[in-house]
Amino acid sequence: MSELLKLINIGKKVEEQLLQVGIDTPEKLKEIGSKQAWLKIKAIDSSACYNRLCALEGAIQGIKWHHLEEDIKQGLKEFYKSFRL
């Protein structure tokens, strides 16, 4: 069990994916940011979705992703949509 599992919104599957892409501490996740972390995960898992992106941002902020501010969720949604094929 890594320190990542102690973060809100991070379950075993997301922890495993973060470790696979070289993000092995909460500090590294915060340093790289939710968008770049999500892109790394997307490169190994094409099913990475908007909810996962929000979960990463929530983990960084220390809140449930459902409680992210609306403008942050909107920005993440626009970012996500720009990578959908």
PyMOL Python script that loads the backbone (N, CA, C, O; Angstrom):
from pymol import cmd

cmd.read_pdbstr("""\
ATOM      1  N   MET A   1       0.843  -1.186   0.000  1.00  0.00           N
ATOM      2  CA  MET A   1       0.000   0.000   0.000  1.00  0.00           C
ATOM      3  C   MET A   1       0.881   1.241   0.000  1.00  0.00           C
ATOM      4  O   MET A   1       1.776   1.384   0.834  1.00  0.00           O
ATOM      5  N   SER A   2       0.623   2.111  -0.923  1.00  0.00           N
ATOM      6  CA  SER A   2       1.409   3.338  -1.016  1.00  0.00           C
ATOM      7  C   SER A   2       0.685   4.479  -0.306  1.00  0.00           C
ATOM      8  O   SER A   2      -0.470   4.355   0.103  1.00  0.00           O
ATOM      9  N   GLU A   3       1.386   5.569  -0.178  1.00  0.00           N
ATOM     10  CA  GLU A   3       0.801   6.778   0.416  1.00  0.00           C
ATOM     11  C   GLU A   3      -0.351   7.318  -0.435  1.00  0.00           C
ATOM     12  O   GLU A   3      -1.212   8.040   0.066  1.00  0.00           O
ATOM     13  N   LEU A   4      -0.362   6.971  -1.704  1.00  0.00           N
ATOM     14  CA  LEU A   4      -1.418   7.459  -2.600  1.00  0.00           C
ATOM     15  C   LEU A   4      -2.794   7.008  -2.137  1.00  0.00           C
ATOM     16  O   LEU A   4      -3.771   7.741  -2.293  1.00  0.00           O
ATOM     17  N   LEU A   5      -2.881   5.809  -1.570  1.00  0.00           N
ATOM     18  CA  LEU A   5      -4.175   5.296  -1.125  1.00  0.00           C
ATOM     19  C   LEU A   5      -4.746   6.083   0.044  1.00  0.00           C
ATOM     20  O   LEU A   5      -5.932   5.967   0.352  1.00  0.00           O
ATOM     21  N   LYS A   6      -3.929   6.865   0.681  1.00  0.00           N
ATOM     22  CA  LYS A   6      -4.410   7.694   1.789  1.00  0.00           C
ATOM     23  C   LYS A   6      -5.122   8.947   1.287  1.00  0.00           C
ATOM     24  O   LYS A   6      -5.811   9.628   2.047  1.00  0.00           O
ATOM     25  N   LEU A   7      -4.945   9.245  -0.009  1.00  0.00           N
ATOM     26  CA  LEU A   7      -5.599  10.419  -0.592  1.00  0.00           C
ATOM     27  C   LEU A   7      -7.068  10.127  -0.863  1.00  0.00           C
ATOM     28  O   LEU A   7      -7.434   9.015  -1.245  1.00  0.00           O
ATOM     29  N   ILE A   8      -7.890  11.124  -0.661  1.00  0.00           N
ATOM     30  CA  ILE A   8      -9.309  11.008  -0.972  1.00  0.00           C
ATOM     31  C   ILE A   8      -9.457  10.766  -2.477  1.00  0.00           C
ATOM     32  O   ILE A   8      -8.670  11.282  -3.271  1.00  0.00           O
ATOM     33  N   ASN A   9     -10.433  10.007  -2.853  1.00  0.00           N
ATOM     34  CA  ASN A   9     -10.756   9.681  -4.256  1.00  0.00           C
ATOM     35  C   ASN A   9      -9.836   8.651  -4.897  1.00  0.00           C
ATOM     36  O   ASN A   9     -10.100   8.225  -6.021  1.00  0.00           O
ATOM     37  N   ILE A  10      -8.774   8.238  -4.229  1.00  0.00           N
ATOM     38  CA  ILE A  10      -7.822   7.310  -4.841  1.00  0.00           C
ATOM     39  C   ILE A  10      -8.073   5.909  -4.298  1.00  0.00           C
ATOM     40  O   ILE A  10      -7.845   5.625  -3.122  1.00  0.00           O
ATOM     41  N   GLY A  11      -8.544   5.049  -5.182  1.00  0.00           N
ATOM     42  CA  GLY A  11      -8.749   3.646  -4.843  1.00  0.00           C
ATOM     43  C   GLY A  11      -7.600   2.812  -5.383  1.00  0.00           C
ATOM     44  O   GLY A  11      -6.635   3.342  -5.933  1.00  0.00           O
ATOM     45  N   LYS A  12      -7.715   1.527  -5.224  1.00  0.00           N
ATOM     46  CA  LYS A  12      -6.638   0.607  -5.615  1.00  0.00           C
ATOM     47  C   LYS A  12      -6.322   0.700  -7.111  1.00  0.00           C
ATOM     48  O   LYS A  12      -5.152   0.714  -7.491  1.00  0.00           O
ATOM     49  N   LYS A  13      -7.344   0.762  -7.957  1.00  0.00           N
ATOM     50  CA  LYS A  13      -7.102   0.798  -9.407  1.00  0.00           C
ATOM     51  C   LYS A  13      -6.350   2.067  -9.812  1.00  0.00           C
ATOM     52  O   LYS A  13      -5.376   1.997 -10.562  1.00  0.00           O
ATOM     53  N   VAL A  14      -6.791   3.215  -9.325  1.00  0.00           N
ATOM     54  CA  VAL A  14      -6.117   4.466  -9.688  1.00  0.00           C
ATOM     55  C   VAL A  14      -4.716   4.496  -9.079  1.00  0.00           C
ATOM     56  O   VAL A  14      -3.774   4.989  -9.700  1.00  0.00           O
ATOM     57  N   GLU A  15      -4.585   3.972  -7.873  1.00  0.00           N
ATOM     58  CA  GLU A  15      -3.248   3.893  -7.274  1.00  0.00           C
ATOM     59  C   GLU A  15      -2.323   3.079  -8.171  1.00  0.00           C
ATOM     60  O   GLU A  15      -1.205   3.508  -8.457  1.00  0.00           O
ATOM     61  N   GLU A  16      -2.773   1.921  -8.613  1.00  0.00           N
ATOM     62  CA  GLU A  16      -1.958   1.071  -9.487  1.00  0.00           C
ATOM     63  C   GLU A  16      -1.582   1.803 -10.769  1.00  0.00           C
ATOM     64  O   GLU A  16      -0.442   1.713 -11.224  1.00  0.00           O
ATOM     65  N   GLN A  17      -2.527   2.522 -11.348  1.00  0.00           N
ATOM     66  CA  GLN A  17      -2.233   3.255 -12.577  1.00  0.00           C
ATOM     67  C   GLN A  17      -1.231   4.368 -12.329  1.00  0.00           C
ATOM     68  O   GLN A  17      -0.314   4.564 -13.126  1.00  0.00           O
ATOM     69  N   LEU A  18      -1.391   5.091 -11.246  1.00  0.00           N
ATOM     70  CA  LEU A  18      -0.434   6.156 -10.924  1.00  0.00           C
ATOM     71  C   LEU A  18       0.968   5.569 -10.752  1.00  0.00           C
ATOM     72  O   LEU A  18       1.945   6.128 -11.250  1.00  0.00           O
ATOM     73  N   LEU A  19       1.059   4.455 -10.054  1.00  0.00           N
ATOM     74  CA  LEU A  19       2.365   3.816  -9.869  1.00  0.00           C
ATOM     75  C   LEU A  19       2.953   3.379 -11.203  1.00  0.00           C
ATOM     76  O   LEU A  19       4.157   3.513 -11.420  1.00  0.00           O
ATOM     77  N   GLN A  20       2.116   2.858 -12.099  1.00  0.00           N
ATOM     78  CA  GLN A  20       2.580   2.420 -13.419  1.00  0.00           C
ATOM     79  C   GLN A  20       3.179   3.561 -14.229  1.00  0.00           C
ATOM     80  O   GLN A  20       4.103   3.351 -15.016  1.00  0.00           O
ATOM     81  N   VAL A  21       2.658   4.762 -14.039  1.00  0.00           N
ATOM     82  CA  VAL A  21       3.138   5.903 -14.824  1.00  0.00           C
ATOM     83  C   VAL A  21       4.185   6.717 -14.070  1.00  0.00           C
ATOM     84  O   VAL A  21       4.552   7.813 -14.495  1.00  0.00           O
ATOM     85  N   GLY A  22       4.664   6.177 -12.950  1.00  0.00           N
ATOM     86  CA  GLY A  22       5.770   6.819 -12.247  1.00  0.00           C
ATOM     87  C   GLY A  22       5.382   7.862 -11.218  1.00  0.00           C
ATOM     88  O   GLY A  22       6.233   8.608 -10.732  1.00  0.00           O
ATOM     89  N   ILE A  23       4.112   7.918 -10.886  1.00  0.00           N
ATOM     90  CA  ILE A  23       3.655   8.853  -9.855  1.00  0.00           C
ATOM     91  C   ILE A  23       3.440   8.016  -8.600  1.00  0.00           C
ATOM     92  O   ILE A  23       2.424   7.335  -8.459  1.00  0.00           O
ATOM     93  N   ASP A  24       4.411   8.075  -7.690  1.00  0.00           N
ATOM     94  CA  ASP A  24       4.393   7.153  -6.565  1.00  0.00           C
ATOM     95  C   ASP A  24       4.236   7.811  -5.205  1.00  0.00           C
ATOM     96  O   ASP A  24       4.309   7.138  -4.177  1.00  0.00           O
ATOM     97  N   THR A  25       4.022   9.116  -5.192  1.00  0.00           N
ATOM     98  CA  THR A  25       3.790   9.811  -3.923  1.00  0.00           C
ATOM     99  C   THR A  25       2.742  10.905  -4.132  1.00  0.00           C
ATOM    100  O   THR A  25       2.550  11.382  -5.251  1.00  0.00           O
ATOM    101  N   PRO A  26       2.073  11.294  -3.060  1.00  0.00           N
ATOM    102  CA  PRO A  26       1.135  12.414  -3.178  1.00  0.00           C
ATOM    103  C   PRO A  26       1.835  13.690  -3.653  1.00  0.00           C
ATOM    104  O   PRO A  26       1.251  14.489  -4.385  1.00  0.00           O
ATOM    105  N   GLU A  27       3.070  13.872  -3.240  1.00  0.00           N
ATOM    106  CA  GLU A  27       3.821  15.064  -3.652  1.00  0.00           C
ATOM    107  C   GLU A  27       4.045  15.082  -5.159  1.00  0.00           C
ATOM    108  O   GLU A  27       3.932  16.132  -5.792  1.00  0.00           O
ATOM    109  N   LYS A  28       4.362  13.921  -5.739  1.00  0.00           N
ATOM    110  CA  LYS A  28       4.548  13.858  -7.192  1.00  0.00           C
ATOM    111  C   LYS A  28       3.244  14.137  -7.915  1.00  0.00           C
ATOM    112  O   LYS A  28       3.231  14.800  -8.952  1.00  0.00           O
ATOM    113  N   LEU A  29       2.147  13.633  -7.370  1.00  0.00           N
ATOM    114  CA  LEU A  29       0.847  13.895  -7.987  1.00  0.00           C
ATOM    115  C   LEU A  29       0.555  15.388  -7.968  1.00  0.00           C
ATOM    116  O   LEU A  29       0.118  15.950  -8.972  1.00  0.00           O
ATOM    117  N   LYS A  30       0.794  16.026  -6.840  1.00  0.00           N
ATOM    118  CA  LYS A  30       0.549  17.469  -6.740  1.00  0.00           C
ATOM    119  C   LYS A  30       1.471  18.246  -7.674  1.00  0.00           C
ATOM    120  O   LYS A  30       1.060  19.233  -8.285  1.00  0.00           O
ATOM    121  N   GLU A  31       2.709  17.798  -7.779  1.00  0.00           N
ATOM    122  CA  GLU A  31       3.687  18.484  -8.637  1.00  0.00           C
ATOM    123  C   GLU A  31       3.301  18.391 -10.111  1.00  0.00           C
ATOM    124  O   GLU A  31       3.377  19.381 -10.839  1.00  0.00           O
ATOM    125  N   ILE A  32       2.892  17.215 -10.545  1.00  0.00           N
ATOM    126  CA  ILE A  32       2.567  17.034 -11.964  1.00  0.00           C
ATOM    127  C   ILE A  32       1.183  17.589 -12.293  1.00  0.00           C
ATOM    128  O   ILE A  32       0.948  18.046 -13.411  1.00  0.00           O
ATOM    129  N   GLY A  33       0.275  17.554 -11.335  1.00  0.00           N
ATOM    130  CA  GLY A  33      -1.066  18.084 -11.558  1.00  0.00           C
ATOM    131  C   GLY A  33      -2.014  17.045 -12.130  1.00  0.00           C
ATOM    132  O   GLY A  33      -1.593  16.041 -12.705  1.00  0.00           O
ATOM    133  N   SER A  34      -3.290  17.304 -11.963  1.00  0.00           N
ATOM    134  CA  SER A  34      -4.309  16.328 -12.369  1.00  0.00           C
ATOM    135  C   SER A  34      -4.343  16.095 -13.875  1.00  0.00           C
ATOM    136  O   SER A  34      -4.514  14.961 -14.322  1.00  0.00           O
ATOM    137  N   LYS A  35      -4.184  17.143 -14.650  1.00  0.00           N
ATOM    138  CA  LYS A  35      -4.288  16.987 -16.103  1.00  0.00           C
ATOM    139  C   LYS A  35      -3.155  16.142 -16.658  1.00  0.00           C
ATOM    140  O   LYS A  35      -3.392  15.239 -17.460  1.00  0.00           O
ATOM    141  N   GLN A  36      -1.934  16.420 -16.244  1.00  0.00           N
ATOM    142  CA  GLN A  36      -0.796  15.644 -16.747  1.00  0.00           C
ATOM    143  C   GLN A  36      -0.832  14.208 -16.217  1.00  0.00           C
ATOM    144  O   GLN A  36      -0.485  13.270 -16.935  1.00  0.00           O
ATOM    145  N   ALA A  37      -1.250  14.042 -14.966  1.00  0.00           N
ATOM    146  CA  ALA A  37      -1.377  12.689 -14.412  1.00  0.00           C
ATOM    147  C   ALA A  37      -2.427  11.909 -15.202  1.00  0.00           C
ATOM    148  O   ALA A  37      -2.225  10.739 -15.527  1.00  0.00           O
ATOM    149  N   TRP A  38      -3.550  12.563 -15.510  1.00  0.00           N
ATOM    150  CA  TRP A  38      -4.601  11.905 -16.275  1.00  0.00           C
ATOM    151  C   TRP A  38      -4.116  11.530 -17.676  1.00  0.00           C
ATOM    152  O   TRP A  38      -4.431  10.449 -18.174  1.00  0.00           O
ATOM    153  N   LEU A  39      -3.357  12.412 -18.307  1.00  0.00           N
ATOM    154  CA  LEU A  39      -2.825  12.099 -19.639  1.00  0.00           C
ATOM    155  C   LEU A  39      -1.911  10.881 -19.598  1.00  0.00           C
ATOM    156  O   LEU A  39      -1.940  10.048 -20.505  1.00  0.00           O
ATOM    157  N   LYS A  40      -1.110  10.776 -18.559  1.00  0.00           N
ATOM    158  CA  LYS A  40      -0.228   9.610 -18.418  1.00  0.00           C
ATOM    159  C   LYS A  40      -1.063   8.341 -18.237  1.00  0.00           C
ATOM    160  O   LYS A  40      -0.759   7.303 -18.824  1.00  0.00           O
ATOM    161  N   ILE A  41      -2.110   8.432 -17.424  1.00  0.00           N
ATOM    162  CA  ILE A  41      -2.990   7.280 -17.235  1.00  0.00           C
ATOM    163  C   ILE A  41      -3.714   6.950 -18.532  1.00  0.00           C
ATOM    164  O   ILE A  41      -3.833   5.779 -18.894  1.00  0.00           O
ATOM    165  N   LYS A  42      -4.193   7.960 -19.229  1.00  0.00           N
ATOM    166  CA  LYS A  42      -4.900   7.762 -20.501  1.00  0.00           C
ATOM    167  C   LYS A  42      -4.024   7.022 -21.507  1.00  0.00           C
ATOM    168  O   LYS A  42      -4.527   6.256 -22.329  1.00  0.00           O
ATOM    169  N   ALA A  43      -2.712   7.253 -21.441  1.00  0.00           N
ATOM    170  CA  ALA A  43      -1.788   6.593 -22.362  1.00  0.00           C
ATOM    171  C   ALA A  43      -1.716   5.083 -22.118  1.00  0.00           C
ATOM    172  O   ALA A  43      -1.381   4.326 -23.029  1.00  0.00           O
ATOM    173  N   ILE A  44      -2.027   4.642 -20.903  1.00  0.00           N
ATOM    174  CA  ILE A  44      -1.995   3.210 -20.600  1.00  0.00           C
ATOM    175  C   ILE A  44      -3.381   2.601 -20.442  1.00  0.00           C
ATOM    176  O   ILE A  44      -3.526   1.380 -20.389  1.00  0.00           O
ATOM    177  N   ASP A  45      -4.402   3.455 -20.368  1.00  0.00           N
ATOM    178  CA  ASP A  45      -5.781   2.991 -20.187  1.00  0.00           C
ATOM    179  C   ASP A  45      -6.722   3.908 -20.953  1.00  0.00           C
ATOM    180  O   ASP A  45      -7.069   4.997 -20.496  1.00  0.00           O
ATOM    181  N   SER A  46      -7.122   3.448 -22.115  1.00  0.00           N
ATOM    182  CA  SER A  46      -7.959   4.295 -22.970  1.00  0.00           C
ATOM    183  C   SER A  46      -9.327   4.571 -22.355  1.00  0.00           C
ATOM    184  O   SER A  46     -10.045   5.452 -22.830  1.00  0.00           O
ATOM    185  N   SER A  47      -9.701   3.837 -21.307  1.00  0.00           N
ATOM    186  CA  SER A  47     -11.000   4.072 -20.686  1.00  0.00           C
ATOM    187  C   SER A  47     -10.959   5.175 -19.621  1.00  0.00           C
ATOM    188  O   SER A  47     -11.976   5.459 -18.987  1.00  0.00           O
ATOM    189  N   ALA A  48      -9.793   5.797 -19.422  1.00  0.00           N
ATOM    190  CA  ALA A  48      -9.689   6.878 -18.429  1.00  0.00           C
ATOM    191  C   ALA A  48     -10.725   7.953 -18.772  1.00  0.00           C
ATOM    192  O   ALA A  48     -10.742   8.485 -19.882  1.00  0.00           O
ATOM    193  N   CYS A  49     -11.579   8.257 -17.805  1.00  0.00           N
ATOM    194  CA  CYS A  49     -12.733   9.104 -18.067  1.00  0.00           C
ATOM    195  C   CYS A  49     -12.642  10.442 -17.328  1.00  0.00           C
ATOM    196  O   CYS A  49     -11.703  10.712 -16.579  1.00  0.00           O
ATOM    197  N   TYR A  50     -13.645  11.249 -17.573  1.00  0.00           N
ATOM    198  CA  TYR A  50     -13.765  12.557 -16.922  1.00  0.00           C
ATOM    199  C   TYR A  50     -13.796  12.417 -15.401  1.00  0.00           C
ATOM    200  O   TYR A  50     -13.174  13.207 -14.691  1.00  0.00           O
ATOM    201  N   ASN A  51     -14.512  11.424 -14.908  1.00  0.00           N
ATOM    202  CA  ASN A  51     -14.592  11.223 -13.458  1.00  0.00           C
ATOM    203  C   ASN A  51     -13.214  10.948 -12.863  1.00  0.00           C
ATOM    204  O   ASN A  51     -12.912  11.413 -11.764  1.00  0.00           O
ATOM    205  N   ARG A  52     -12.393  10.209 -13.564  1.00  0.00           N
ATOM    206  CA  ARG A  52     -11.049   9.926 -13.064  1.00  0.00           C
ATOM    207  C   ARG A  52     -10.222  11.206 -13.020  1.00  0.00           C
ATOM    208  O   ARG A  52      -9.460  11.424 -12.078  1.00  0.00           O
ATOM    209  N   LEU A  53     -10.371  12.044 -14.029  1.00  0.00           N
ATOM    210  CA  LEU A  53      -9.689  13.334 -14.044  1.00  0.00           C
ATOM    211  C   LEU A  53     -10.111  14.173 -12.842  1.00  0.00           C
ATOM    212  O   LEU A  53      -9.272  14.767 -12.166  1.00  0.00           O
ATOM    213  N   CYS A  54     -11.402  14.219 -12.584  1.00  0.00           N
ATOM    214  CA  CYS A  54     -11.906  14.972 -11.426  1.00  0.00           C
ATOM    215  C   CYS A  54     -11.437  14.349 -10.117  1.00  0.00           C
ATOM    216  O   CYS A  54     -11.129  15.065  -9.164  1.00  0.00           O
ATOM    217  N   ALA A  55     -11.383  13.034 -10.066  1.00  0.00           N
ATOM    218  CA  ALA A  55     -10.910  12.357  -8.854  1.00  0.00           C
ATOM    219  C   ALA A  55      -9.473  12.745  -8.553  1.00  0.00           C
ATOM    220  O   ALA A  55      -9.115  12.965  -7.396  1.00  0.00           O
ATOM    221  N   LEU A  56      -8.655  12.829  -9.585  1.00  0.00           N
ATOM    222  CA  LEU A  56      -7.260  13.233  -9.392  1.00  0.00           C
ATOM    223  C   LEU A  56      -7.179  14.663  -8.865  1.00  0.00           C
ATOM    224  O   LEU A  56      -6.408  14.954  -7.950  1.00  0.00           O
ATOM    225  N   GLU A  57      -7.975  15.547  -9.444  1.00  0.00           N
ATOM    226  CA  GLU A  57      -7.976  16.938  -8.979  1.00  0.00           C
ATOM    227  C   GLU A  57      -8.474  17.023  -7.534  1.00  0.00           C
ATOM    228  O   GLU A  57      -7.915  17.760  -6.723  1.00  0.00           O
ATOM    229  N   GLY A  58      -9.508  16.278  -7.224  1.00  0.00           N
ATOM    230  CA  GLY A  58     -10.003  16.258  -5.860  1.00  0.00           C
ATOM    231  C   GLY A  58      -8.967  15.724  -4.885  1.00  0.00           C
ATOM    232  O   GLY A  58      -8.835  16.231  -3.771  1.00  0.00           O
ATOM    233  N   ALA A  59      -8.231  14.697  -5.303  1.00  0.00           N
ATOM    234  CA  ALA A  59      -7.175  14.147  -4.449  1.00  0.00           C
ATOM    235  C   ALA A  59      -6.117  15.203  -4.163  1.00  0.00           C
ATOM    236  O   ALA A  59      -5.626  15.312  -3.039  1.00  0.00           O
ATOM    237  N   ILE A  60      -5.773  15.969  -5.170  1.00  0.00           N
ATOM    238  CA  ILE A  60      -4.786  17.039  -4.998  1.00  0.00           C
ATOM    239  C   ILE A  60      -5.306  18.099  -4.029  1.00  0.00           C
ATOM    240  O   ILE A  60      -4.566  18.597  -3.182  1.00  0.00           O
ATOM    241  N   GLN A  61      -6.583  18.435  -4.166  1.00  0.00           N
ATOM    242  CA  GLN A  61      -7.171  19.468  -3.302  1.00  0.00           C
ATOM    243  C   GLN A  61      -7.593  18.935  -1.935  1.00  0.00           C
ATOM    244  O   GLN A  61      -7.856  19.714  -1.018  1.00  0.00           O
ATOM    245  N   GLY A  62      -7.658  17.612  -1.797  1.00  0.00           N
ATOM    246  CA  GLY A  62      -8.049  17.020  -0.529  1.00  0.00           C
ATOM    247  C   GLY A  62      -9.540  17.027  -0.278  1.00  0.00           C
ATOM    248  O   GLY A  62      -9.988  17.059   0.868  1.00  0.00           O
ATOM    249  N   ILE A  63     -10.330  16.995  -1.386  1.00  0.00           N
ATOM    250  CA  ILE A  63     -11.791  16.981  -1.250  1.00  0.00           C
ATOM    251  C   ILE A  63     -12.393  15.940  -2.189  1.00  0.00           C
ATOM    252  O   ILE A  63     -11.782  15.559  -3.187  1.00  0.00           O
ATOM    253  N   LYS A  64     -13.605  15.486  -1.851  1.00  0.00           N
ATOM    254  CA  LYS A  64     -14.321  14.606  -2.770  1.00  0.00           C
ATOM    255  C   LYS A  64     -14.503  15.336  -4.098  1.00  0.00           C
ATOM    256  O   LYS A  64     -14.805  16.529  -4.123  1.00  0.00           O
ATOM    257  N   TRP A  65     -14.319  14.616  -5.193  1.00  0.00           N
ATOM    258  CA  TRP A  65     -14.356  15.295  -6.490  1.00  0.00           C
ATOM    259  C   TRP A  65     -15.715  15.920  -6.773  1.00  0.00           C
ATOM    260  O   TRP A  65     -15.797  16.890  -7.526  1.00  0.00           O
ATOM    261  N   HIS A  66     -16.772  15.390  -6.190  1.00  0.00           N
ATOM    262  CA  HIS A  66     -18.099  15.981  -6.401  1.00  0.00           C
ATOM    263  C   HIS A  66     -18.187  17.403  -5.840  1.00  0.00           C
ATOM    264  O   HIS A  66     -19.055  18.181  -6.236  1.00  0.00           O
ATOM    265  N   HIS A  67     -17.284  17.733  -4.919  1.00  0.00           N
ATOM    266  CA  HIS A  67     -17.312  19.043  -4.265  1.00  0.00           C
ATOM    267  C   HIS A  67     -16.341  20.052  -4.879  1.00  0.00           C
ATOM    268  O   HIS A  67     -16.138  21.134  -4.328  1.00  0.00           O
ATOM    269  N   LEU A  68     -15.741  19.700  -6.018  1.00  0.00           N
ATOM    270  CA  LEU A  68     -14.891  20.667  -6.706  1.00  0.00           C
ATOM    271  C   LEU A  68     -15.742  21.868  -7.117  1.00  0.00           C
ATOM    272  O   LEU A  68     -16.929  21.732  -7.416  1.00  0.00           O
ATOM    273  N   GLU A  69     -15.127  23.021  -7.126  1.00  0.00           N
ATOM    274  CA  GLU A  69     -15.850  24.222  -7.566  1.00  0.00           C
ATOM    275  C   GLU A  69     -16.287  24.052  -9.023  1.00  0.00           C
ATOM    276  O   GLU A  69     -15.602  23.414  -9.822  1.00  0.00           O
ATOM    277  N   GLU A  70     -17.428  24.630  -9.344  1.00  0.00           N
ATOM    278  CA  GLU A  70     -18.005  24.467 -10.679  1.00  0.00           C
ATOM    279  C   GLU A  70     -17.065  24.945 -11.784  1.00  0.00           C
ATOM    280  O   GLU A  70     -16.984  24.310 -12.835  1.00  0.00           O
ATOM    281  N   ASP A  71     -16.356  26.048 -11.567  1.00  0.00           N
ATOM    282  CA  ASP A  71     -15.460  26.540 -12.617  1.00  0.00           C
ATOM    283  C   ASP A  71     -14.294  25.574 -12.834  1.00  0.00           C
ATOM    284  O   ASP A  71     -13.805  25.438 -13.956  1.00  0.00           O
ATOM    285  N   ILE A  72     -13.853  24.914 -11.789  1.00  0.00           N
ATOM    286  CA  ILE A  72     -12.782  23.921 -11.933  1.00  0.00           C
ATOM    287  C   ILE A  72     -13.314  22.711 -12.688  1.00  0.00           C
ATOM    288  O   ILE A  72     -12.648  22.200 -13.589  1.00  0.00           O
ATOM    289  N   LYS A  73     -14.510  22.248 -12.330  1.00  0.00           N
ATOM    290  CA  LYS A  73     -15.103  21.109 -13.044  1.00  0.00           C
ATOM    291  C   LYS A  73     -15.316  21.447 -14.518  1.00  0.00           C
ATOM    292  O   LYS A  73     -15.092  20.605 -15.388  1.00  0.00           O
ATOM    293  N   GLN A  74     -15.743  22.666 -14.798  1.00  0.00           N
ATOM    294  CA  GLN A  74     -15.963  23.069 -16.186  1.00  0.00           C
ATOM    295  C   GLN A  74     -14.643  23.076 -16.966  1.00  0.00           C
ATOM    296  O   GLN A  74     -14.590  22.616 -18.107  1.00  0.00           O
ATOM    297  N   GLY A  75     -13.589  23.596 -16.352  1.00  0.00           N
ATOM    298  CA  GLY A  75     -12.284  23.597 -17.005  1.00  0.00           C
ATOM    299  C   GLY A  75     -11.771  22.191 -17.259  1.00  0.00           C
ATOM    300  O   GLY A  75     -11.189  21.914 -18.308  1.00  0.00           O
ATOM    301  N   LEU A  76     -11.989  21.304 -16.298  1.00  0.00           N
ATOM    302  CA  LEU A  76     -11.579  19.906 -16.474  1.00  0.00           C
ATOM    303  C   LEU A  76     -12.402  19.245 -17.569  1.00  0.00           C
ATOM    304  O   LEU A  76     -11.882  18.438 -18.340  1.00  0.00           O
ATOM    305  N   LYS A  77     -13.683  19.584 -17.641  1.00  0.00           N
ATOM    306  CA  LYS A  77     -14.544  19.004 -18.671  1.00  0.00           C
ATOM    307  C   LYS A  77     -14.088  19.450 -20.062  1.00  0.00           C
ATOM    308  O   LYS A  77     -14.051  18.641 -20.989  1.00  0.00           O
ATOM    309  N   GLU A  78     -13.746  20.711 -20.211  1.00  0.00           N
ATOM    310  CA  GLU A  78     -13.252  21.206 -21.490  1.00  0.00           C
ATOM    311  C   GLU A  78     -11.931  20.528 -21.855  1.00  0.00           C
ATOM    312  O   GLU A  78     -11.727  20.144 -23.007  1.00  0.00           O
ATOM    313  N   PHE A  79     -11.045  20.382 -20.889  1.00  0.00           N
ATOM    314  CA  PHE A  79      -9.777  19.679 -21.113  1.00  0.00           C
ATOM    315  C   PHE A  79     -10.048  18.244 -21.555  1.00  0.00           C
ATOM    316  O   PHE A  79      -9.469  17.777 -22.535  1.00  0.00           O
ATOM    317  N   TYR A  80     -10.919  17.551 -20.843  1.00  0.00           N
ATOM    318  CA  TYR A  80     -11.261  16.154 -21.179  1.00  0.00           C
ATOM    319  C   TYR A  80     -11.815  16.046 -22.587  1.00  0.00           C
ATOM    320  O   TYR A  80     -11.405  15.183 -23.364  1.00  0.00           O
ATOM    321  N   LYS A  81     -12.750  16.927 -22.911  1.00  0.00           N
ATOM    322  CA  LYS A  81     -13.374  16.879 -24.241  1.00  0.00           C
ATOM    323  C   LYS A  81     -12.359  17.100 -25.350  1.00  0.00           C
ATOM    324  O   LYS A  81     -12.535  16.583 -26.454  1.00  0.00           O
ATOM    325  N   SER A  82     -11.309  17.850 -25.085  1.00  0.00           N
ATOM    326  CA  SER A  82     -10.309  18.106 -26.125  1.00  0.00           C
ATOM    327  C   SER A  82      -9.496  16.856 -26.458  1.00  0.00           C
ATOM    328  O   SER A  82      -8.793  16.835 -27.468  1.00  0.00           O
ATOM    329  N   PHE A  83      -9.578  15.813 -25.627  1.00  0.00           N
ATOM    330  CA  PHE A  83      -8.820  14.596 -25.873  1.00  0.00           C
ATOM    331  C   PHE A  83      -9.698  13.426 -26.271  1.00  0.00           C
ATOM    332  O   PHE A  83      -9.192  12.331 -26.517  1.00  0.00           O
ATOM    333  N   ARG A  84     -11.002  13.635 -26.338  1.00  0.00           N
ATOM    334  CA  ARG A  84     -11.898  12.562 -26.787  1.00  0.00           C
ATOM    335  C   ARG A  84     -11.833  12.445 -28.281  1.00  0.00           C
ATOM    336  O   ARG A  84     -11.770  13.440 -29.003  1.00  0.00           O
ATOM    337  N   LEU A  85     -11.850  11.218 -28.733  1.00  0.00           N
ATOM    338  CA  LEU A  85     -11.792  10.977 -30.189  1.00  0.00           C
ATOM    339  C   LEU A  85     -13.152  10.608 -30.721  1.00  0.00           C
ATOM    340  O   LEU A  85     -13.301  10.369 -31.919  1.00  0.00           O
TER     341      LEU A  85
END
""", "prot")
cmd.dss("prot")
cmd.show_as("cartoon", "prot")
cmd.util.cbc("prot")
cmd.orient("prot")
